[in-house]
Amino acid sequence: MSLPVITKDMSDAEIERMMENACSASNFLKAISHEGRLMILCHLATGEKSVTELEELLSARQAAVSQQLSRLRSEGLVAPRRDGKVIYYSLTDERAIQILDLVYDLFCKGS
């Protein structure tokens, strides 16, 4: 892993680019930092799920699941697909899977 080296001779453009990247990373991390949203992402990592399936898997009310899905959708991490009256969700951002892999390794593996 190579972290950026911040030096005094960095150009304004380089610093600005780092700030933009930090803002994007912060928004992404905020979107997944809620345990309900994180659990939804974990379930969706195994494949598309309906809202009803997610409610059952999470033992949560429809309103709570929908609220978390709305946040994930607004951040571009999940996308809905309608089939008749049923709405299915799937992951749309590969970065979410990469983060889930890392979180699993750090917090779940071997416990």
Secondary structure, DSSP 8 states (H G I E B T S, - for coil): -------TT--HHHHHHHHHHHHHHHHHHHHH-SHHHHHHHHHHTTS-EEHHHHHHHHT--HHHHHHHHHHHHHTTSEEEEEETTEEEEEE--HHHHHHHHHHIIIIITT-
